[in-house]
Amino acid sequence: MPLMVEGKHMGVPPASMGEFMERFPHYKENSQKYLEQKCRSIVPIGLLYVGQREMAATTPDDEMIQMMGTEDATTCHMAILRHTGSGAVCLCHFDSCGTETGCKKMLGLVKELSKDKLPGRMELHLFGGFRDDNGTSESLSIKLLTAFNNLPEEIHLQTACITDINNTKKGSTNFPVIYGIVIHLNSGEIQKATFLDRGPDQPIRSARHFTGSEAIINIYDHKKGVLSIGPFNYSTMDEIDLLCRLPDQFIREHLSTSPEQEPAHFEDAVRAALVQIRDHPKPLQTVFKEGKPRQYKLEANGAWTRCN
């Protein structure tokens, strides 16, 4: 079934953001409440953070997880799929890889979590991207709208704060307005957000989307309440020692799709991932020993404790 827009089928997906905004102008108006929000700093208590090329899903019945969030989206997009009856939520951070499969996985997870729950409908909220010079954001916006439109379920597109709609100018340069979002599971409220802590194994997780699989992985076992990282492999890089010593300016200019728009911590995060690749070139042997994932439980104070 196609995406639903104000109770009607979207029809043929738009070929550009210009066409999208012309056909569905209300999404720009509806996005103002998010664009004008003050960015909220989220503490880690009750938080499940989702990184690039990752997804996670759970329900308000989860004993430890009260919020899910993600950020650092410049050309990337952040998608929330929520069932209004069960309150089940799946959050995904999309880059240009694995879009169709990722959308299918999101739907499958929310459907599974909504079995034998109150009736309701699937609602989709999209955020991220800006009017970048290469058109990377626009391409991802259209890919996501098309992929969700092709799924065999009615999905109501509630929010599309994407690309042109999420764009602002600083001087003559375009920037995204919203870099991160959080959703509160009990209420379904979504807010513009930044995060004081992003959970365990960030260098390992980042290394995967540098040189590893293009697949979007589910990082949370909602049945066990466990954050589960890997196992996965990644390839090393030529002259990795040199890359680890690169100055910040080189990292920003050559390892980003949008150098001017990256947050201040971009270089540190990239360098940590490069050091991870250098120090553990064979992660299936040294990181994921015996081929097992690295699993963590969330404590009441917001810390993640290794549990395997």
Helices and strands as residue ranges (DSSP letters): E 3-5, E 8-9, H 17-23, H 26-35, E 40-42, E 47-49, E 54-58, E 67-70, E 77-83, E 89-94, H 99-113, E 122-128, H 136-149, E 155-162, G 163-166, E 167-170, E 173-176, E 181-184, E 190-195, H 202-211, E 217-218, E 220-221, E 226-229, H 240-244, H 248-254, G 259-261, H 266-279, H 283-286, G 289-291, E 294-298, E 304-306
